Amino acid sequence: MTPSDKPARALIFDMDGTVVDNMRYHEAAWGRLLTEHGLPFDADSFFKKTAGMASAEILAPLFPDADAARIDALGHDKEIYYREDYAPHVAPLSGLLALMARADAAKVPMALATAAPPGNVDLVLDKLKLRERFVTVVSPSQGFPGKPNPDLFLEAARRMGVPATECIVFEDAPNGVEAARRAGMRAVALLTMLDAQAFAAYDNLIASAHDFTALDGLPALRFA
């Protein structure tokens, strides 16, 4: 593993719960969808198990008799619920824009690697005018498996032209930190939904914080 204090050459951001603090809106949408279909829903266990996975990966085992079209329709309904509720509240996590400005000034490329579907990505990137800040956006909608598989992060590194070991990943979920570990990348946990203990088992974790402001002094983010 790359030394924890070595400055990053590229940054990879998860979106939900990381760029924006929105996971409670997702939870509400999942709860509404599953309750409508007579399924139980426990928010805490659901988040820990599914965060970072694509919607189809979440829905398929919950609706084992549904075909692909039905799974797509269910996922569409959930995202409609989410976007309706969250659209008036989109805001960047504290300190994010300052970190991005420092990375831009140091010519450190940035990528977004998210399990979110295109409509959700568009909502956040367009509302916050962040699209041009990212070299690339990688998601399961492009044919990649969701987290904890490392594919999203590895593809982001490839598109930026930076070795995986030189990237730092920002994540809010254990599935995402595990995906970074499998990719050979260091990770920072944003504690927007879980406490630091949830990430204690990951040897690729170099820091955890409630927002990006708390990471200002992190040596790995003092770009060369």
C-alpha angles and dihedrals in degrees: 000000000000112000109270094236098049109116114253120246093200138015127218119195130198108213114212111067091002113056087026132019096234108123094109088062090052090049091052091050093049091047091051093048097047094043090052088057095046097254125135119249129198110179099205098049092039093056095047092050101041111027109123095021123117115253093247090053089054097043102044097072091041092054103032094168095051121105123224094269092053092048090051091050092050091049090049091053092051093051092048089055091048097048093046091055100038103040095086092050106048110139134148119255110260113276095014097111093047091052091048091050091053091048091049091050090052092045091242107155122229133205136187116225111181141154089219118119118246095262092057092046090051091051093056101036095045097042091049095035091232101132096098091050092068124074088207145353118221123191142153088260085075092059101270124128117246128248140322080047108088096223098103092053095042091051091048090053091047093052091049091048093234125126113254091239090060094056129091119209124209113208141161100200137062090234088060095047088049090051089052090049091052089050091053092246133136116239141205118205120219108209098214094127109008135041125244093264090069089067099040095109097060116097092192092063112108100174145355127206142161091239142353095267089072090058097061093108098044108128093217089061094052091098119216 
